[in-house]
Amino acid sequence: MARRGAAALALALALLAVALARVGAQGAALQAPDYYVQETWSREPYYARPEPKPEPFSPPLPAGTGNGEREPRPPESRPPKTATKPKKAPKREKLAPEAPPPGCPPLGLETLKITDFQLHASTSKRYGLGAHRGRLNIQAGINENDFYDGAWCAGRNDLHQWIEVDARRLTKFTGVITQGRNSLWLSDWVTSYKVMVSNDSHTWVTVKNGSGDMIFEGNSEKEIPVLNELPVPMVARYIRINPRSWFDNGSICMRMEILGCPLPDPNNYYHRRNEMTTTDDLDFKHHNYKEMRQLMKVVNEMCPNITRIYNIGKSHQGLKLYAVEISDHPGEHEVGEPEFHYMAGAHGNEVLGRELMLLLLQFLCQEYLAGNPRIVHLVEETRIHILPSLNPDGYEKAYEGGSELGGWSLGRWTHDGIDINNNFPDLNTLLWEAEDRQNLPRKVPNHYIAIPEWFLSENATVAVETRAVIAWMEKIPFVLGGNLQGGELVVAYPYDMVRSLWKTQEHSPTPDDHVFRWLAYSYASTHRLMTDARRRVCHTEDFQKEDGTVNGASWHTVAGSLNDFSYLHTNCFELSIYVGCDKYPHESELPEEWENNRESLIVFMEQVHRGIKGMVRDAHGKGIPNAIISVEGVNHDIRTASDGDYWRLLNPGEYVVTAKAEGFTSSTKNCMVGYDMGATRCDFTLSKTNLARIREIMEKFGKQPVSLPARRLKLRGRKRRQRGGRANT
C-alpha cells in the first residue's frame, strides 16, 4: 500500500509540474481581463520557411481527436497589411528573397458557399440585420427596414458583441476582409476588432501581437473593403470577429469575408460529395488586358480555320475592343447562316462574364478539334462573335484592386465615368409616344427606329465604347445576343424601361414577350443554380417565382439600355445574363463557375436556330435587301440582310408571315414552327409593282417617269395655247 501511495504521489507531482509549465507559458492570456476564455497550443507549420519560422496556431481540439499536444510558444507576428495597430510586433529581419506561399482563397461568404446556417452572432437588431446579412458586398433593398438589409448589426453597442463563421472543417485561417453597412441613409461601420478561433465554439483563442491581444484596424467608411492578414495562420473550425470600436455616430455593423484554406479530410463524405471539379483542360485564371490578347492569339493559332480576331474600336484610354469570330468561314457572312454574339465586361468590375467568355473560346476550339458533333454542328451552322471585354479601362482598375478589395463599384464605369449598359439612345419613348398619339405627322415604325440626331452629335454624353458597339451591331445582322453581367443570378429580358411615368418598377413586355421568356428560360433552366429553389437570394430579390428570369422593367427601370436599343434599332434579340452573385470571384472559383454556366452558354447559342428563316428574292432570283418581314399578331417587324436572307425568332406554332419591300408587291404565306431544333425554311419571291416597272424601263432609256397629274396639266395648257392661236387667225 505504501508503495502504491508513493507511486500515486509521484504521478500527481509530475502532472502538476506539466500543468504549472503550461500555465507559465500562457500567463498573459489567462490574466487578460476579457470575458473570453483563452487557451493556445501549436502545430507543425503547413509550409516550410527559413528559421526562425512562426507556426500556425490551433486551439485545442475537442476530446477524442487523438492528437498529441506540444509545448506552446508565442508567435512572432507582423503588423496587418492595411493599418498600424495599437500594439506593434517587433520588426523581423528580412529573409532572403523567395516566392511567397500561395494565399488562401475566400471561404465563400460573398459567393454563398458559406450558408446562412454557418453564420452566427451574439445579438442582432432584427432579422434583416442578422448574421446571415454580414456578407462582403451584400446590398440592401430599396426599403432597408425589411428582411434584406445591408449588413449584420449587433443588438447592442458594447464590447461583448461578435459575429462567427463555422467552416464545418479544420481550416487554416489567414485573413479577414471587412466593410461597413450598405445603406443610403445610415453610416455604420466597425473601426477596430479582435479575431478569435476555436475548434468547439466554447474555448476561444485570441490572435496575439506579441504578448497582448492583437487589435486589427477596421474601416474608415462603409463601402471600401479593408484586408487584415493574420500574423500567422490559425488552424481551427470556427472564427469569430469581436468589434472593439465603431464609428462615433453609428452602430456595430459589418460585412465580411474570411480568407482560409480548408484542410484535407478524406474521411468526410459530406465535403467530398459537395466539392465541384471539372474535366475541361482550360486556363482557369484571371487575365489582364495583355494576357487576354495572348490567350486569343493562342486560340487562333490552335484553330486558325474557324477563328478570326478583330476589333470593333477603341476604349477611352486607347485599348482595342477585341472580338473573336468562330465560324467555318471566318471573315464572311454566309447567306442563310445566322449571326450570334456574346459580349461581357460592360461594367469593368463584373469580371466573371469576361472569364467565362475566354473559357468558352478555348472550349469551342478544343471540342471542335476533338470532333464533338454538337460543337461542330454549332460552328458550321452559326457565325459566332465573342467580345469578352467591352470596358477594358474599367477592368484594369478592378484588376488592380483584386477579386476581394474592389468593393461593389470600382471599375464599373468607363474611364470618363459612363455606365455603358445604360448609355444607348432611348428609343422606347419615341415608340410609345407615337403609339399614344396616332395622328403624328411622321409615323414611327415598330422596328429599326432611327437614332435621334442629338445622340449622334459629338457633344452628346456618349462613351466611345458605346458608339463602337452601335456601329458593330449596325454592320452585322445579329439575330440573338447575350450580354453577361454580374452581381446577381438571373436572366433579364426587355423591356428594361417602364412605360408608365413616375414608376420605378412595372412589367413592360415587348410584342415578342413569349419568345423572350423562352430565351431567358433556356439559359436559366440549364444553369446549375438559377432555378434551384433551395438556394438563397444573392441580395434582396427572389427570382424563383419566374424560374430564374425577370422582365427588366419589373426589376428596376433603366432608360437607354442595350437590350431595348438592340430590339428597337436592329433585328437582334438581346438579353442580360447575370452569371453570379459575386462580380469578381476568386480565381479558385472559376472552375466551378464554368461548370455552372457551360451548358447554359451552349444552349443559349443554339436558340438562334429557332423560328423561321429564308430568302426574299425578286423574280430573277436576286436577294432583296431591307425587305420587311411581318408576323400577324406581333407588332414588331424585322428586315432582311444585304443578301436578302432573314431570321425571325419564334416559338413553336403556326404563323401568317408577310414579306414586303419598296417597289414590290407583298407576299403572304403560312409558316409552321416545330418543336425540334432548327428554323423552318420560309422563302418569298416578290414581283415588282407596275409603277416600279415603268420607272425601270424609263430609267433604262434615259427618261424620267412623269407623274400623271402633272402630265394632264401640261396637256391642258398645250390645248389652251392651240385654241388661242386659231382664234387669232
NUKE-561271 format. One line per 5 residues: number of its first residue (from 0); for each residue x, z, y of C-alpha. Coordinates in steps of 0.2 Angstrom, whole numbers, plus 5000, padded with zeros to 4 digits. Example, Ala and Ser with C-alpha at 12.3 -4.5 7.8 and 13.67 -1.06 7.14 Angstrom:
BEGIN
0 = 5062,5039,4978; 5068,5036,4995
END
This chain:
BEGIN
0 = 5000,5000,5000; 5014,5004,5012; 5022,4988,5008; 5006,4978,5012; 5004,4988,5028
5 = 5022,4984,5034; 5019,4965,5030; 5002,4965,5040; 5011,4974,5054; 5025,4961,5054
10 = 5012,4947,5054; 5002,4954,5068; 5018,4956,5079; 5023,4938,5075; 5006,4932,5081
15 = 5006,4942,5096; 5023,4935,5101; 5017,4917,5099; 5002,4922,5110; 5012,4930,5123
20 = 5024,4915,5124; 5009,4903,5126; 5001,4914,5140; 5018,4914,5149; 5018,4895,5149
25 = 5000,4894,5156; 5001,4909,5168; 4997,4899,5183; 4982,4890,5175; 4975,4907,5169
30 = 4977,4915,5186; 4968,4901,5195; 4953,4908,5205; 4942,4893,5199; 4927,4897,5188
35 = 4933,4884,5176; 4942,4890,5160; 4958,4880,5158; 4970,4878,5143; 4983,4865,5140
40 = 4993,4858,5126; 5003,4842,5124; 5005,4827,5113; 5019,4814,5110; 5019,4801,5123
45 = 5009,4785,5120; 5023,4774,5127; 5042,4776,5127; 5050,4779,5144; 5068,4784,5149
50 = 5072,4803,5149; 5066,4813,5157; 5049,4807,5151; 5032,4815,5155; 5020,4816,5141
55 = 5001,4813,5141; 4991,4829,5141; 4977,4833,5129; 4966,4848,5129; 4963,4857,5113
60 = 4953,4848,5100; 4938,4856,5093; 4941,4866,5077; 4943,4856,5061; 4953,4842,5068
65 = 4968,4847,5058; 4981,4843,5072; 4996,4854,5074; 4999,4862,5091; 5015,4860,5100
70 = 5023,4871,5114; 5016,4866,5131; 5027,4861,5145; 5022,4857,5163; 5020,4839,5168
75 = 5031,4830,5180; 5019,4822,5192; 5020,4810,5207; 5008,4808,5222; 4992,4797,5218
80 = 4993,4779,5224; 4981,4779,5239; 4985,4795,5248; 4996,4810,5251; 4990,4826,5243
85 = 4989,4844,5249; 5002,4849,5235; 5015,4836,5233; 5026,4835,5217; 5045,4834,5219
90 = 5051,4816,5221; 5058,4809,5205; 5074,4800,5203; 5072,4781,5202; 5073,4774,5185
95 = 5082,4758,5180; 5070,4743,5183; 5059,4739,5169; 5042,4731,5166; 5029,4744,5169
100 = 5017,4748,5154; 5000,4739,5155; 4987,4748,5165; 4972,4754,5156; 4956,4745,5160
105 = 4939,4752,5167; 4929,4761,5154; 4914,4751,5160; 4903,4761,5172; 4901,4746,5183
110 = 4898,4734,5168; 4886,4746,5160; 4896,4748,5144; 4895,4766,5148; 4877,4770,5145
115 = 4866,4782,5156; 4867,4795,5141; 4886,4796,5143; 4884,4802,5162; 4880,4820,5166
120 = 4881,4830,5182; 4880,4848,5187; 4864,4845,5198; 4856,4831,5207; 4845,4829,5222
125 = 4832,4819,5212; 4831,4807,5198; 4835,4792,5209; 4851,4800,5214; 4856,4806,5196
130 = 4872,4804,5187; 4866,4788,5180; 4867,4781,5198; 4885,4786,5200; 4892,4769,5195
135 = 4905,4759,5205; 4897,4746,5217; 4879,4750,5212; 4867,4745,5225; 4852,4755,5232
140 = 4835,4747,5233; 4826,4742,5249; 4816,4759,5248; 4830,4771,5245; 4819,4786,5241
145 = 4814,4779,5224; 4821,4778,5207; 4835,4766,5212; 4846,4774,5225; 4864,4771,5228
150 = 4875,4785,5221; 4875,4801,5212; 4871,4815,5224; 4873,4834,5220; 4858,4845,5222
155 = 4869,4857,5232; 4884,4856,5243; 4896,4868,5235; 4912,4868,5225; 4904,4870,5209
160 = 4897,4853,5208; 4903,4839,5196; 4900,4823,5188; 4906,4819,5170; 4909,4805,5158
165 = 4908,4806,5139; 4919,4792,5132; 4912,4796,5115; 4930,4795,5108; 4948,4801,5112
170 = 4953,4791,5127; 4969,4790,5137; 4963,4793,5155; 4974,4785,5168; 4965,4785,5185
175 = 4949,4787,5195; 4941,4775,5207; 4928,4782,5219; 4916,4776,5233; 4903,4784,5244
180 = 4884,4782,5243; 4877,4764,5246; 4864,4767,5260; 4858,4758,5276; 4854,4774,5284
185 = 4865,4789,5277; 4883,4792,5277; 4888,4802,5262; 4905,4802,5253; 4917,4814,5245
190 = 4934,4816,5254; 4944,4826,5240; 4941,4831,5222; 4949,4838,5206; 4950,4829,5189
195 = 4947,4839,5173; 4947,4833,5155; 4940,4841,5139; 4938,4837,5121; 4922,4848,5118
200 = 4914,4849,5136; 4917,4868,5136; 4935,4870,5138; 4942,4861,5153; 4960,4856,5158
205 = 4963,4853,5177; 4975,4839,5181; 4990,4848,5189; 5003,4844,5203; 5017,4855,5199
210 = 5011,4872,5196; 4994,4870,5205; 4979,4860,5203; 4980,4843,5210; 4968,4838,5224
215 = 4965,4820,5225; 4961,4812,5241; 4944,4803,5241; 4935,4791,5253; 4935,4790,5272
220 = 4920,4779,5272; 4906,4774,5259; 4910,4756,5253; 4929,4754,5251; 4934,4759,5234
225 = 4949,4771,5233; 4960,4772,5217; 4969,4788,5212; 4981,4787,5197; 4984,4802,5187
230 = 5002,4809,5187; 5002,4807,5168; 4989,4800,5156; 4977,4813,5150; 4970,4812,5132
235 = 4953,4818,5129; 4935,4813,5126; 4927,4820,5142; 4932,4818,5160; 4925,4827,5175
240 = 4926,4825,5194; 4924,4841,5204; 4922,4837,5223; 4931,4849,5234; 4927,4842,5251
245 = 4915,4829,5258; 4910,4821,5275; 4905,4834,5288; 4888,4826,5292; 4884,4821,5274
250 = 4882,4827,5256; 4891,4827,5240; 4888,4809,5234; 4899,4797,5225; 4900,4781,5214
255 = 4915,4780,5202; 4924,4770,5189; 4936,4778,5176; 4952,4770,5170; 4956,4773,5152
260 = 4962,4766,5135; 4951,4771,5120; 4962,4777,5106; 4960,4768,5090; 4948,4776,5077
265 = 4947,4765,5062; 4936,4778,5053; 4922,4777,5066; 4910,4764,5061; 4900,4765,5077
270 = 4914,4759,5088; 4920,4746,5076; 4902,4739,5075; 4900,4738,5094; 4917,4730,5098
275 = 4915,4712,5104; 4928,4699,5098; 4929,4680,5100; 4937,4667,5089; 4940,4655,5103
280 = 4958,4652,5107; 4956,4651,5126; 4966,4658,5141; 4956,4674,5145; 4964,4679,5161
285 = 4960,4679,5180; 4968,4663,5188; 4973,4662,5206; 4972,4645,5215; 4989,4639,5209
290 = 4985,4644,5191; 4968,4636,5191; 4976,4620,5196; 4989,4621,5182; 4975,4625,5169
295 = 4965,4610,5175; 4981,4599,5173; 4984,4606,5155; 4966,4602,5150; 4968,4585,5157
300 = 4984,4582,5148; 4976,4588,5132; 4960,4577,5134; 4966,4563,5145; 4952,4551,5138
305 = 4937,4562,5143; 4943,4571,5158; 4947,4567,5176; 4952,4579,5190; 4946,4575,5208
310 = 4942,4585,5224; 4927,4584,5235; 4935,4590,5251; 4945,4605,5258; 4941,4623,5262
315 = 4943,4630,5280; 4961,4635,5275; 4965,4618,5268; 4964,4622,5250; 4957,4607,5240
320 = 4940,4610,5231; 4944,4603,5214; 4932,4597,5201; 4934,4591,5183; 4924,4577,5176
325 = 4921,4577,5157; 4914,4561,5150; 4918,4547,5138; 4921,4536,5153; 4928,4547,5166
330 = 4928,4540,5184; 4912,4529,5182; 4893,4531,5182; 4887,4524,5166; 4869,4516,5168
335 = 4857,4527,5158; 4868,4542,5157; 4863,4557,5167; 4874,4567,5178; 4876,4586,5177
340 = 4886,4599,5187; 4891,4617,5186; 4898,4625,5202; 4904,4643,5204; 4913,4653,5217
345 = 4901,4650,5232; 4904,4669,5235; 4923,4670,5233; 4922,4688,5226; 4910,4683,5212
350 = 4924,4679,5200; 4916,4679,5183; 4907,4662,5186; 4924,4654,5191; 4932,4661,5175
355 = 4918,4655,5164; 4920,4638,5171; 4938,4637,5167; 4934,4644,5149; 4921,4630,5147
360 = 4933,4617,5152; 4945,4622,5139; 4931,4625,5126; 4924,4607,5128; 4941,4599,5127
365 = 4946,4609,5111; 4929,4606,5102; 4929,4588,5107; 4946,4586,5099; 4941,4596,5084
370 = 4926,4584,5081; 4912,4596,5084; 4897,4585,5083; 4887,4594,5096; 4900,4594,5109
375 = 4905,4576,5105; 4887,4570,5107; 4885,4580,5124; 4901,4572,5131; 4897,4555,5126
380 = 4879,4555,5132; 4882,4565,5148; 4893,4564,5163; 4898,4582,5167; 4906,4589,5183
385 = 4913,4606,5184; 4918,4614,5201; 4925,4631,5197; 4929,4637,5215; 4918,4632,5230
390 = 4926,4646,5241; 4944,4647,5236; 4948,4655,5253; 4936,4670,5249; 4943,4671,5231
395 = 4961,4673,5237; 4955,4688,5247; 4946,4696,5232; 4961,4692,5220; 4972,4702,5232
400 = 4961,4717,5231; 4959,4716,5212; 4945,4717,5200; 4940,4735,5205; 4946,4738,5223
405 = 4937,4724,5232; 4921,4733,5234; 4905,4723,5234; 4909,4711,5248; 4927,4707,5250
410 = 4930,4688,5249; 4911,4685,5248; 4911,4674,5264; 4922,4659,5269; 4937,4661,5280
415 = 4926,4658,5295; 4913,4671,5289; 4899,4660,5282; 4889,4663,5267; 4889,4646,5258
420 = 4875,4649,5247; 4863,4650,5262; 4871,4638,5273; 4861,4622,5269; 4848,4615,5281
425 = 4831,4622,5280; 4820,4608,5273; 4806,4619,5267; 4800,4622,5284; 4799,4604,5288
430 = 4789,4600,5272; 4777,4614,5274; 4773,4611,5292; 4770,4593,5288; 4758,4598,5274
435 = 4749,4611,5285; 4747,4598,5299; 4742,4582,5290; 4740,4571,5306; 4758,4572,5312
440 = 4764,4556,5320; 4778,4554,5307; 4774,4559,5289; 4787,4569,5280; 4790,4564,5262
445 = 4789,4576,5247; 4807,4572,5242; 4823,4565,5250; 4819,4574,5266; 4831,4569,5279
450 = 4844,4582,5286; 4840,4587,5304; 4851,4579,5317; 4856,4596,5324; 4864,4601,5307
455 = 4875,4586,5307; 4882,4589,5324; 4900,4596,5325; 4894,4612,5334; 4882,4617,5321
460 = 4887,4633,5311; 4891,4624,5295; 4905,4628,5284; 4917,4613,5279; 4914,4618,5261
465 = 4895,4616,5264; 4897,4599,5271; 4909,4594,5256; 4895,4599,5244; 4882,4590,5253
470 = 4892,4574,5253; 4896,4576,5234; 4878,4578,5230; 4873,4563,5240; 4886,4552,5232
475 = 4882,4557,5214; 4865,4556,5207; 4864,4573,5199; 4849,4577,5188; 4852,4595,5184
480 = 4864,4608,5190; 4868,4627,5189; 4877,4637,5202; 4885,4653,5194; 4884,4669,5204
485 = 4887,4687,5200; 4881,4705,5203; 4865,4703,5193; 4859,4697,5176; 4845,4684,5179
490 = 4842,4666,5182; 4833,4662,5198; 4824,4646,5201; 4816,4638,5218; 4809,4640,5230
495 = 4821,4653,5237; 4811,4654,5253; 4794,4662,5256; 4781,4651,5263; 4771,4664,5272
500 = 4778,4670,5289; 4784,4688,5290; 4785,4691,5272; 4802,4695,5263; 4795,4693,5245
505 = 4782,4681,5239; 4781,4670,5224; 4784,4652,5231; 4783,4639,5217; 4788,4621,5218
510 = 4777,4607,5212; 4789,4607,5196; 4787,4626,5193; 4784,4624,5175; 4799,4614,5172
515 = 4810,4626,5182; 4803,4641,5172; 4808,4632,5156; 4825,4628,5163; 4828,4646,5168
520 = 4822,4652,5151; 4833,4640,5141; 4848,4649,5149; 4841,4667,5149; 4834,4667,5131
525 = 4851,4661,5123; 4861,4674,5133; 4866,4689,5123; 4859,4701,5135; 4847,4694,5148
530 = 4832,4695,5138; 4837,4711,5129; 4823,4724,5133; 4834,4738,5129; 4847,4735,5142
535 = 4846,4745,5159; 4844,4736,5175; 4860,4732,5185; 4855,4739,5201; 4837,4740,5206
540 = 4827,4725,5199; 4820,4724,5181; 4818,4706,5177; 4812,4709,5159; 4794,4705,5164
545 = 4799,4687,5166; 4811,4686,5152; 4827,4687,5162; 4821,4674,5175; 4814,4675,5193
550 = 4807,4665,5206; 4820,4666,5220; 4807,4670,5234; 4798,4683,5224; 4815,4692,5223
555 = 4821,4690,5241; 4818,4676,5253; 4833,4665,5258; 4832,4651,5271; 4843,4636,5268
560 = 4848,4640,5250; 4857,4627,5239; 4843,4627,5226; 4830,4622,5239; 4841,4610,5248
565 = 4845,4601,5231; 4827,4600,5226; 4821,4593,5243; 4835,4582,5248; 4841,4575,5231
570 = 4835,4572,5213; 4844,4587,5207; 4835,4602,5200; 4847,4616,5204; 4846,4634,5198
575 = 4856,4650,5202; 4863,4659,5186; 4868,4677,5189; 4880,4680,5175; 4884,4698,5176
580 = 4881,4715,5184; 4900,4716,5188; 4905,4702,5201; 4924,4704,5197; 4926,4711,5179
585 = 4942,4717,5172; 4952,4704,5163; 4949,4713,5147; 4930,4710,5149; 4932,4691,5149
590 = 4931,4688,5130; 4915,4697,5129; 4908,4689,5144; 4912,4672,5137; 4903,4676,5121
595 = 4888,4682,5131; 4887,4666,5141; 4895,4652,5129; 4879,4647,5120; 4869,4648,5136
600 = 4881,4636,5146; 4880,4623,5132; 4861,4624,5130; 4858,4623,5149; 4868,4607,5150
605 = 4858,4599,5135; 4842,4601,5145; 4847,4587,5156; 4841,4576,5142; 4823,4582,5143
610 = 4809,4572,5151; 4809,4554,5154; 4822,4541,5159; 4823,4522,5161; 4827,4507,5172
615 = 4817,4500,5186; 4820,4481,5187; 4814,4466,5196; 4808,4450,5187; 4826,4444,5185
620 = 4831,4460,5176; 4841,4466,5191; 4840,4485,5194; 4831,4491,5209; 4839,4505,5219
625 = 4830,4518,5228; 4813,4515,5219; 4801,4529,5219; 4796,4537,5203; 4779,4547,5204
630 = 4771,4558,5191; 4752,4560,5193; 4748,4578,5197; 4765,4583,5203; 4768,4582,5221
635 = 4787,4578,5220; 4795,4561,5218; 4812,4556,5213; 4822,4540,5216; 4832,4528,5206
640 = 4851,4527,5207; 4861,4512,5214; 4859,4503,5197; 4841,4506,5196; 4842,4519,5182
645 = 4832,4536,5184; 4829,4553,5175; 4814,4564,5178; 4814,4581,5170; 4798,4585,5162
650 = 4791,4597,5149; 4783,4590,5133; 4766,4582,5137; 4758,4565,5142; 4761,4559,5159
655 = 4755,4545,5170; 4770,4538,5179; 4771,4526,5193; 4786,4516,5200; 4786,4508,5217
660 = 4798,4500,5229; 4798,4492,5246; 4793,4474,5244; 4787,4476,5226; 4770,4479,5218
665 = 4769,4496,5210; 4768,4498,5191; 4760,4512,5181; 4761,4517,5163; 4758,4532,5152
670 = 4774,4541,5146; 4774,4554,5132; 4787,4568,5131; 4790,4576,5114; 4797,4592,5109
675 = 4813,4585,5101; 4829,4585,5112; 4831,4568,5120; 4822,4560,5135; 4808,4547,5132
680 = 4813,4530,5137; 4800,4523,5151; 4806,4507,5159; 4797,4497,5173; 4798,4479,5179
685 = 4791,4476,5196; 4786,4460,5204; 4788,4455,5222; 4774,4455,5234; 4768,4439,5242
690 = 4775,4444,5259; 4791,4448,5251; 4792,4431,5243; 4788,4422,5259; 4802,4431,5268
695 = 4814,4427,5254; 4810,4409,5255; 4811,4408,5274; 4827,4418,5274; 4834,4406,5261
700 = 4831,4391,5273; 4837,4399,5289; 4820,4403,5296; 4812,4419,5300; 4794,4423,5295
705 = 4782,4424,5309; 4768,4437,5309; 4751,4429,5308; 4743,4437,5323; 4757,4431,5334
710 = 4756,4413,5327; 4737,4412,5331; 4740,4417,5349; 4754,4404,5350; 4742,4391,5344
715 = 4728,4396,5356; 4740,4394,5371; 4745,4377,5365; 4727,4371,5364; 4723,4378,5381
720 = 4738,4368,5388; 4732,4352,5379; 4714,4354,5386; 4721,4357,5404; 4731,4341,5403
725 = 4716,4330,5398; 4706,4337,5412; 4719,4332,5425; 4720,4314,5418
END
